[in-house]
Amino acid sequence: MEPIVDTVVLVAISVLGAALARRLGFIAPLVLLVAGLGLSFVPGLPEVEIEPELVLIGILPPLLYVAALQTNVVAFRRALRPILLLAVGLVVLTAFAVGFVVHALLPEVPLSACIALGAVVAPPDAVSATAIARRIGLPRRVVTILEGESLLNDASALVLLRISVGALLGSAVGFWEIAGEVALKAGGGVLIGFAAAMGAAWLHKRIEDSLLDDAVSLLTPFVVVIVAERLHTSSIVAVVVAGLYLGHRIPYLLSATSRLQMDAVWRLITFLLEGVVFLLVGLQIRDLISRIERDLATTVTVTAAVFLTLVLVRFAWMYPATYLARLIPRVRAREERPPPSVPTVIAWAGMRGVVTLAAALTLPLNKDVPNADYPRELFVFVAFAIIVLTLLIQGPTLPVLARRLGVKEDTTAEDALAEAAVQHAASRAALERLEAAADGAPRSVIDRLRALTDSKANSAWERLGNQTQETPSAAYGRLRREMITAERHVFKIARNEGRISEEVLTRAQRDLDLEESQLNRSDD
């Protein structure tokens, strides 16, 4: 019973923290992290232990899977070069840079252990970065690069971590062994991800029940991770590949009801998982501080050195990676040269999160490294401190930096024009299909469907007009909502008086809710 109570309390606190964040205009991870930090020092509060398997199998896979489902595969493919430079090249450089810096400060600690710490803190997390990026209107290519980096850097960091830990534990590690392990894990992950995605797609195409569609979608990331781990391949790569494939194919696989329901389910799960994770990070600080055996000066020095190394290496990487590649004619012809403000903002968007948390907890125990001076508790504290520092320092200042540098993009008019053009073509196709399938249908029905199609097309074009005046579609939406409110009231009174059953009320409310949700979407 106690674990259930603890879980309910954590979820409740995370929900309250997220609500407070929205009220104050902050991003939820920052508020929840601060809340966890404060609660960790409350006397009498029980310690909360985090199992590595819980993060690696229970939390990280669904978060990555949802992020991959929502990723624009076309934009992802176009930005693949900068994404790989960040997700692979920068991760490796960061891990070794942090490793050498920590080894210089703690020469008695094996270099392999220091590089393992570097691999732990190397991958940024996009939860907070992309939340800020979307809120302040960063260019879509920047958002795509940040999201793509977070999807792929986890795999490279965890593979490098396993190699470093293997060297620490005495396993022979040479160039060919490393290359073979990387190829095996990455290649195997790609194959498993594609195989799982094809299997899930096959099921989705044949399932007609939206609840079963939801169940398959919820199970997919966990099944992928379990299979990939059992076959000793990269579970992160497998989950990302499966999510990217299925996300691109969802419009062809699911019914409208399944898509709406699945989107709501995954949004709720993501909201709860992200909230609990950042709250747990804050709650761990008190216990981590009590376990550190090194003196305060050493702890502060190592933490500060790792933080500065992460920031400086990311900045040092961004400008050559951005501009040197454009010396190649093919790259220069395909990609515009961005102003220096763009790589500057991307460089500062290096907040750490869930992956660093999961990786830190998988560091080997001291008893497993008996013949070396290996300060595991110090390293775990440094990893958690890096999450806190990057979120509390870079998180609030990223919007300020983006505004000062003018890195923003207003795509409202462009999106409205593109939507209107495609909606016009879609309406024309709908009318052609109506003419072909209208044999025997009453004329009043055909006229009604024609009017509905014209209304949708006109509504799309209206978004390009004067936004200060109420458009016909806006007026329709406002008045129809008033009518829906009146209809709901009548149905509820009828149910209360016993004139209709609860089932009748539920069906009527569902129809009205769907119509109102469509009206709300039209106002966005």
C-alpha positions as MATLAB code, in Angstrom:
seq = 'MEPIVDTVVLVAISVLGAALARRLGFIAPLVLLVAGLGLSFVPGLPEVEIEPELVLIGILPPLLYVAALQTNVVAFRRALRPILLLAVGLVVLTAFAVGFVVHALLPEVPLSACIALGAVVAPPDAVSATAIARRIGLPRRVVTILEGESLLNDASALVLLRISVGALLGSAVGFWEIAGEVALKAGGGVLIGFAAAMGAAWLHKRIEDSLLDDAVSLLTPFVVVIVAERLHTSSIVAVVVAGLYLGHRIPYLLSATSRLQMDAVWRLITFLLEGVVFLLVGLQIRDLISRIERDLATTVTVTAAVFLTLVLVRFAWMYPATYLARLIPRVRAREERPPPSVPTVIAWAGMRGVVTLAAALTLPLNKDVPNADYPRELFVFVAFAIIVLTLLIQGPTLPVLARRLGVKEDTTAEDALAEAAVQHAASRAALERLEAAADGAPRSVIDRLRALTDSKANSAWERLGNQTQETPSAAYGRLRREMITAERHVFKIARNEGRISEEVLTRAQRDLDLEESQLNRSDD';
ca = [
       0.000    0.000    0.000;
       2.851    2.382    0.808;
       4.301    2.500   -2.765;
       0.832    3.273   -4.106;
       0.402    6.141   -1.647;
       3.858    7.510   -2.527;
       3.039    7.349   -6.240;
      -0.269    9.149   -5.756;
       1.433   11.857   -3.684;
       4.168   12.355   -6.317;
       1.634   12.583   -9.146;
      -0.515   15.007   -7.153;
       2.467   17.266   -6.409;
       3.558   17.195  -10.058;
       0.042   18.149  -11.208;
      -0.109   21.026   -8.719;
       3.375   22.148   -9.769;
       2.441   22.094  -13.447;
      -0.705   24.093  -12.719;
       1.356   26.648  -10.778;
       3.862   26.841  -13.637;
       1.123   27.658  -16.139;
      -0.312   30.263  -13.775;
       3.096   31.942  -13.364;
       4.095   31.619  -17.027;
       7.065   29.308  -16.338;
       7.798   25.938  -17.896;
       6.726   23.035  -15.685;
      10.150   21.285  -15.393;
      11.653   24.342  -13.695;
       8.863   24.686  -11.140;
       8.795   20.954  -10.368;
      12.556   20.824  -10.008;
      12.524   23.700   -7.522;
       9.600   22.090   -5.690;
      11.516   18.827   -5.413;
      14.614   20.649   -4.174;
      12.612   22.373   -1.471;
      10.772   19.232   -0.404;
      14.007   17.221   -0.205;
      15.126   19.336    2.769;
      11.830   19.101    4.664;
      12.523   17.263    7.969;
      10.864   13.890    8.240;
      10.124   13.529    4.547;
      10.811    9.913    3.516;
      13.578    9.249    1.023;
      12.489    8.369   -2.499;
      14.624    5.744   -4.216;
      14.762    5.631   -8.019;
      15.494    2.287   -9.628;
      17.524    2.504  -12.865;
      15.208   -0.004  -14.551;
      12.211    2.191  -13.751;
      13.739    5.097  -15.674;
      15.286    3.090  -18.512;
      12.254    0.879  -19.171;
       9.292    2.600  -17.524;
       9.851    6.315  -18.175;
      12.376    6.962  -20.945;
      10.889    4.716  -23.700;
       7.366    6.208  -23.719;
       8.753    9.752  -23.627;
      11.057    9.065  -26.578;
       8.328    7.175  -28.416;
       5.846   10.045  -28.118;
       8.492   12.568  -29.182;
       9.258   10.423  -32.231;
       5.549   10.014  -33.051;
       5.148   13.792  -33.112;
       8.296   14.473  -35.135;
       7.910   15.691  -38.700;
       9.844   13.004  -40.561;
      10.255   15.168  -43.665;
      11.739   18.052  -41.661;
      13.799   15.574  -39.636;
      15.319   14.126  -42.797;
      16.169   17.593  -44.130;
      17.928   18.500  -40.868;
      19.652   15.124  -40.483;
      23.176   16.503  -41.016;
      23.124   19.022  -38.134;
      21.174   16.555  -35.991;
      23.824   13.853  -36.396;
      26.621   16.350  -35.799;
      25.041   17.211  -32.450;
      23.704   13.786  -31.498;
      26.892   11.854  -32.279;
      29.839   14.178  -32.827;
      29.106   16.606  -29.999;
      28.179   13.821  -27.563;
      31.495   12.025  -28.108;
      33.504   15.257  -27.913;
      31.668   16.346  -24.755;
      32.130   12.994  -23.037;
      35.886   12.984  -23.641;
      36.276   16.674  -22.766;
      34.466   16.199  -19.456;
      36.420   13.015  -18.840;
      39.816   14.675  -19.270;
      38.791   17.699  -17.170;
      37.561   15.528  -14.287;
      40.635   13.287  -14.552;
      42.848   16.380  -14.299;
      41.030   17.395  -11.107;
      40.935   13.847   -9.724;
      44.055   12.134  -11.124;
      43.611    9.157   -8.820;
      40.309    8.269  -10.545;
      40.655    6.075  -13.683;
      40.184    7.963  -16.954;
      37.556    5.440  -18.065;
      35.411    6.329  -15.033;
      35.750   10.032  -15.812;
      34.723    9.457  -19.441;
      31.750    7.461  -18.158;
      30.682   10.546  -16.204;
      31.164   12.566  -19.395;
      28.854   10.191  -21.268;
      26.262   10.555  -18.510;
      26.088   14.359  -18.728;
      26.730   14.700  -22.488;
      23.202   14.333  -23.973;
      20.835   17.327  -23.617;
      17.166   16.678  -23.048;
      14.592   18.370  -25.265;
      11.628   18.361  -22.880;
      12.351   21.799  -21.459;
      14.274   23.168  -24.464;
      11.549   22.479  -27.004;
       8.855   23.610  -24.568;
      10.583   26.990  -24.413;
      11.361   26.963  -28.147;
       7.724   26.498  -29.135;
       6.469   29.014  -26.597;
       8.741   31.843  -27.712;
       8.419   31.053  -31.426;
      11.897   29.850  -32.381;
      12.289   28.942  -36.073;
      10.917   25.523  -36.899;
      14.276   24.293  -38.165;
      15.803   25.131  -34.783;
      13.035   23.236  -32.999;
      13.487   20.277  -35.361;
      17.235   20.210  -34.712;
      16.731   20.309  -30.930;
      14.098   17.561  -31.059;
      16.150   15.421  -33.418;
      19.246   15.833  -31.272;
      17.364   14.642  -28.180;
      15.992   11.618  -30.037;
      19.363   10.342  -31.240;
      21.923   11.570  -28.690;
      20.567    9.218  -26.026;
      21.691    6.184  -27.983;
      25.219    7.465  -28.671;
      25.649    8.547  -25.041;
      24.451    5.238  -23.591;
      26.617    3.196  -25.967;
      29.652    5.286  -25.015;
      28.712    4.885  -21.344;
      28.631    1.104  -21.640;
      31.997    1.073  -23.390;
      33.536    3.286  -20.701;
      32.068    1.190  -17.898;
      33.376   -1.944  -19.599;
      36.874   -0.457  -19.653;
      36.515    0.534  -15.982;
      35.529   -3.006  -15.031;
      38.525   -4.462  -16.842;
      37.084   -5.469  -20.201;
      39.504   -5.145  -23.113;
      38.362   -2.258  -25.267;
      40.038   -1.577  -28.583;
      39.075    0.322  -31.707;
      37.600   -2.649  -33.524;
      35.753   -3.826  -30.422;
      34.217   -0.371  -30.041;
      33.327   -0.112  -33.739;
      31.800   -3.578  -33.689;
      29.725   -2.885  -30.583;
      28.454    0.420  -31.952;
      27.532   -1.165  -35.284;
      25.846   -4.104  -33.551;
      23.841   -2.011  -31.126;
      22.852    0.738  -33.565;
      22.199   -1.579  -36.507;
      20.331   -4.070  -34.369;
      18.264   -1.259  -32.880;
      17.289   -0.016  -36.346;
      16.234   -3.510  -37.445;
      14.232   -4.195  -34.287;
      12.594   -0.771  -34.486;
      11.530   -1.320  -38.094;
      10.312   -4.837  -37.389;
       8.283   -3.682  -34.392;
       6.879   -0.737  -36.341;
       5.802   -3.004  -39.195;
       4.138   -5.370  -36.721;
       2.348   -2.531  -34.923;
       1.282   -1.024  -38.263;
      -0.131   -4.402  -39.336;
      -2.166   -4.580  -36.122;
      -3.378   -0.976  -36.326;
      -4.550   -1.479  -39.897;
      -6.727   -4.422  -38.905;
      -8.038   -3.148  -35.567;
     -11.391   -1.379  -35.687;
     -11.797   -0.751  -31.951;
     -10.215    2.529  -30.790;
      -9.536    1.083  -27.315;
      -7.520   -1.758  -28.839;
      -5.625    0.784  -30.953;
      -4.732    2.654  -27.762;
      -3.623   -0.563  -26.091;
      -1.338   -1.492  -28.993;
       0.142    2.006  -29.045;
       0.805    1.946  -25.289;
       2.442   -1.469  -25.443;
       4.637   -0.750  -28.479;
       7.501    1.206  -26.816;
       7.738   -1.239  -23.900;
       7.743   -4.303  -26.140;
      10.401   -2.699  -28.353;
      12.622   -1.906  -25.362;
      12.290   -5.363  -23.810;
      13.075   -7.149  -27.073;
      16.004   -4.836  -27.866;
      17.477   -5.256  -24.381;
      17.143   -9.043  -24.531;
      18.963   -9.055  -27.871;
      21.646   -6.657  -26.511;
      20.993   -3.931  -29.059;
      20.227   -0.241  -28.591;
      16.716   -0.007  -27.173;
      16.795    3.786  -27.603;
      17.459    3.547  -31.343;
      14.775    0.880  -31.665;
      12.130    2.994  -29.909;
      12.988    6.110  -31.922;
      12.901    4.260  -35.254;
       9.561    2.643  -34.397;
       8.105    5.999  -33.322;
       9.316    7.841  -36.422;
       7.910    5.202  -38.777;
       4.543    4.892  -37.036;
       4.193    8.650  -36.550;
       4.619    9.175  -40.285;
       2.143    6.389  -41.091;
      -0.551    7.179  -38.474;
      -2.815    9.079  -40.936;
      -3.043    5.876  -43.017;
      -3.338    3.384  -40.149;
      -5.856    4.728  -37.644;
      -9.453    5.811  -37.750;
     -10.420    9.338  -36.790;
     -11.727    8.168  -33.398;
      -8.524    6.245  -32.667;
      -6.314    9.211  -33.565;
      -8.255   11.607  -31.336;
      -8.344    9.198  -28.430;
      -4.703    8.141  -28.755;
      -3.520   11.735  -28.864;
      -5.370   12.482  -25.612;
      -3.988    9.355  -23.910;
      -0.360   10.034  -24.854;
      -0.611   13.703  -23.900;
      -1.777   12.712  -20.422;
       0.935   10.062  -20.005;
       3.667   12.433  -21.180;
       2.408   15.185  -18.886;
       2.468   12.916  -15.825;
       5.800   11.211  -16.589;
       7.663   14.443  -17.281;
       6.287   16.024  -14.125;
       7.192   13.104  -11.884;
      10.700   12.817  -13.359;
      11.715   16.413  -12.676;
      10.144   16.272   -9.231;
      12.158   13.129   -8.440;
      15.389   14.779   -9.551;
      14.861   17.530   -7.004;
      13.893   15.071   -4.268;
      17.150   13.145   -4.676;
      19.467   16.052   -3.846;
      19.343   15.810   -0.040;
      20.123   12.092   -0.038;
      22.906   12.502   -2.599;
      24.586   15.231   -0.576;
      24.571   13.058    2.541;
      26.323   10.195    0.717;
      29.229   12.158   -0.768;
      32.533   11.239    0.877;
      34.638   13.935   -0.786;
      35.101   17.327    0.829;
      32.862   20.250   -0.092;
      35.580   22.130   -1.999;
      36.277   19.145   -4.268;
      32.579   18.546   -4.874;
      31.917   22.172   -5.808;
      35.049   22.371   -7.979;
      34.244   19.231   -9.959;
      30.602   20.245  -10.419;
      31.490   23.752  -11.592;
      34.209   22.416  -13.912;
      31.823   19.914  -15.523;
      29.132   22.582  -16.016;
      31.569   25.045  -17.596;
      33.027   22.315  -19.818;
      29.567   21.384  -21.084;
      28.722   24.976  -21.935;
      32.074   25.852  -23.528;
      32.348   22.651  -25.579;
      28.827   23.075  -26.951;
      29.571   26.669  -28.001;
      32.954   25.682  -29.459;
      31.277   22.933  -31.496;
      28.277   24.863  -32.795;
      29.988   27.529  -34.911;
      32.397   25.272  -36.887;
      29.652   22.639  -37.277;
      27.311   25.313  -38.636;
      29.607   27.198  -40.992;
      32.452   24.885  -42.033;
      30.006   22.422  -43.585;
      28.710   25.194  -45.819;
      32.099   25.346  -47.530;
      30.895   22.218  -49.330;
      28.979   23.396  -52.450;
      26.306   20.736  -52.133;
      25.490   21.711  -48.541;
      25.657   25.414  -49.359;
      23.186   25.006  -52.211;
      20.727   23.040  -50.086;
      20.834   25.006  -46.818;
      20.747   28.730  -46.197;
      23.528   30.267  -44.143;
      21.989   31.157  -40.743;
      23.059   34.268  -38.829;
      25.382   33.695  -35.821;
      22.440   34.231  -33.495;
      20.933   30.863  -34.509;
      23.871   28.620  -33.458;
      24.208   30.790  -30.346;
      20.641   29.994  -29.255;
      21.066   26.296  -30.082;
      24.313   26.240  -28.097;
      22.597   27.713  -25.046;
      19.678   25.249  -25.298;
      21.671   22.463  -23.670;
      19.541   21.581  -20.661;
      19.945   18.076  -19.254;
      17.124   15.869  -18.050;
      15.714   12.351  -18.166;
      18.575   10.660  -20.042;
      21.226   12.022  -17.684;
      19.096   10.868  -14.750;
      18.764    7.354  -16.159;
      22.427    7.097  -17.156;
      23.686    8.310  -13.755;
      21.725    5.622  -11.955;
      23.325    2.889  -14.099;
      26.893    3.768  -13.061;
      28.501    0.688  -11.460;
      28.514    0.383   -7.679;
      31.732    0.881   -5.714;
      31.860   -2.805   -4.752;
      32.048   -3.693   -8.465;
      35.226   -1.595   -8.878;
      37.324   -2.776   -5.926;
      40.788   -1.963   -7.274;
      40.277    1.696   -8.194;
      39.498    4.993   -6.521;
      36.023    5.364   -7.949;
      33.796    8.057   -6.348;
      30.411    6.857   -7.588;
      28.350    8.959   -5.174;
      30.248   12.096   -6.221;
      29.651   11.321   -9.885;
      25.930   10.676   -9.350;
      25.642   13.951   -7.431;
      27.467   15.827  -10.205;
      25.068   14.388  -12.790;
      22.014   15.445  -10.778;
      23.569   18.851  -10.068;
      24.141   19.357  -13.802;
      20.449   18.706  -14.448;
      19.552   21.281  -11.801;
      22.098   23.887  -12.936;
      21.298   23.681  -16.632;
      17.556   23.892  -15.997;
      17.778   26.736  -13.489;
      20.440   28.760  -15.341;
      19.882   28.076  -19.023;
      16.138   27.413  -18.845;
      14.948   30.864  -17.701;
      17.588   32.738  -19.723;
      17.009   30.989  -23.069;
      13.867   33.044  -23.888;
      15.698   36.242  -22.941;
      18.664   35.356  -25.146;
      16.403   34.439  -28.086;
      14.510   37.723  -27.796;
      17.688   39.797  -27.487;
      19.191   38.140  -30.566;
      15.951   38.303  -32.508;
      15.814   34.565  -33.147;
      12.125   34.013  -33.721;
       9.842   33.106  -36.555;
       6.206   34.048  -37.052;
       4.754   31.421  -39.391;
       1.087   32.293  -38.758;
       0.461   33.887  -42.169;
       2.601   31.333  -43.996;
       0.791   28.428  -42.326;
      -2.602   29.972  -43.003;
      -1.764   30.443  -46.701;
      -0.483   26.875  -47.044;
      -3.498   25.456  -45.209;
      -5.905   27.498  -47.312;
      -4.314   26.309  -50.557;
      -4.386   22.659  -49.526;
      -7.898   22.989  -48.083;
      -9.048   24.415  -51.414;
      -7.655   21.367  -53.206;
      -9.147   19.055  -50.558;
     -12.556   20.677  -50.888;
     -12.435   20.285  -54.660;
     -11.578   16.583  -54.250;
     -14.389   16.201  -51.719;
     -16.928   17.751  -54.098;
     -15.789   15.486  -56.939;
     -16.177   12.462  -54.664;
     -19.623   13.740  -53.619;
     -20.760   13.954  -57.242;
     -19.484   10.447  -57.922;
     -21.158    8.916  -54.874;
     -24.376   10.979  -54.746;
     -26.583    8.679  -56.850;
     -29.938    8.291  -55.133;
     -29.197   10.669  -52.248;
     -31.783   13.382  -51.466;
     -30.985   16.755  -52.977;
     -31.234   18.430  -49.578;
     -28.432   16.189  -48.265;
     -26.192   16.980  -51.238;
     -26.791   20.716  -50.838;
     -26.023   20.494  -47.134;
     -22.727   18.702  -47.788;
     -21.785   21.231  -50.463;
     -22.445   24.086  -48.033;
     -20.328   22.391  -45.367;
     -17.429   21.953  -47.784;
     -17.633   25.567  -48.943;
     -17.710   26.716  -45.319;
     -14.495   24.823  -44.491;
     -12.717   26.238  -47.530;
     -13.860   29.784  -46.743;
     -12.826   29.427  -43.110;
      -9.265   28.586  -44.140;
      -9.029   31.648  -46.375;
     -10.527   33.898  -43.695;
      -7.470   33.361  -41.480;
      -5.482   35.431  -43.966;
      -7.731   38.441  -43.539;
      -8.052   41.220  -40.974;
      -7.686   39.630  -37.543;
      -9.243   42.612  -35.728;
     -12.716   41.994  -37.157;
     -14.911   39.000  -36.471;
     -15.027   36.734  -39.503;
     -18.170   34.855  -40.530;
     -16.608   31.597  -39.314;
     -15.741   33.160  -35.942;
     -19.268   34.475  -35.596;
     -20.621   31.035  -36.485;
     -18.394   29.433  -33.851;
     -19.377   31.921  -31.148;
     -23.092   31.530  -31.794;
     -22.951   27.758  -32.219;
     -21.189   27.392  -28.851;
     -24.019   29.326  -27.217;
     -26.501   26.953  -28.871;
     -24.527   23.890  -27.741;
     -24.580   25.172  -24.148;
     -28.353   25.483  -24.338;
     -28.694   21.965  -25.803;
     -26.510   20.479  -23.055;
     -28.651   22.134  -20.401;
     -31.846   20.639  -21.826;
     -30.336   17.114  -21.942;
     -29.076   17.384  -18.350;
     -32.474   18.542  -17.106;
     -34.141   15.648  -18.940;
     -31.740   13.179  -17.325;
     -32.312   14.664  -13.854;
     -36.082   14.393  -14.304;
     -35.804   10.763  -15.446;
     -37.063   11.391  -18.980;
     -33.910    9.968  -20.560;
     -31.336    7.444  -19.348;
     -27.689    8.118  -18.528;
     -26.688    6.333  -21.736;
     -28.753    8.732  -23.848;
     -27.190   11.718  -22.083;
     -23.680   10.290  -22.623;
     -24.253    9.827  -26.368;
     -25.707   13.316  -26.764;
     -22.880   14.911  -24.770;
     -20.272   13.079  -26.825;
     -21.725   14.399  -30.082;
     -21.887   17.939  -28.693;
     -18.362   17.697  -27.261;
     -16.945   16.561  -30.599;
     -18.677   19.433  -32.392;
     -17.435   21.972  -29.838;
     -13.876   20.628  -30.007;
     -13.975   21.182  -33.781;
     -15.184   24.749  -33.217;
     -12.346   25.348  -30.748;
      -9.826   23.990  -33.256;
     -11.157   26.413  -35.874;
     -10.461   29.326  -33.529;
      -6.773   28.370  -33.030;
];
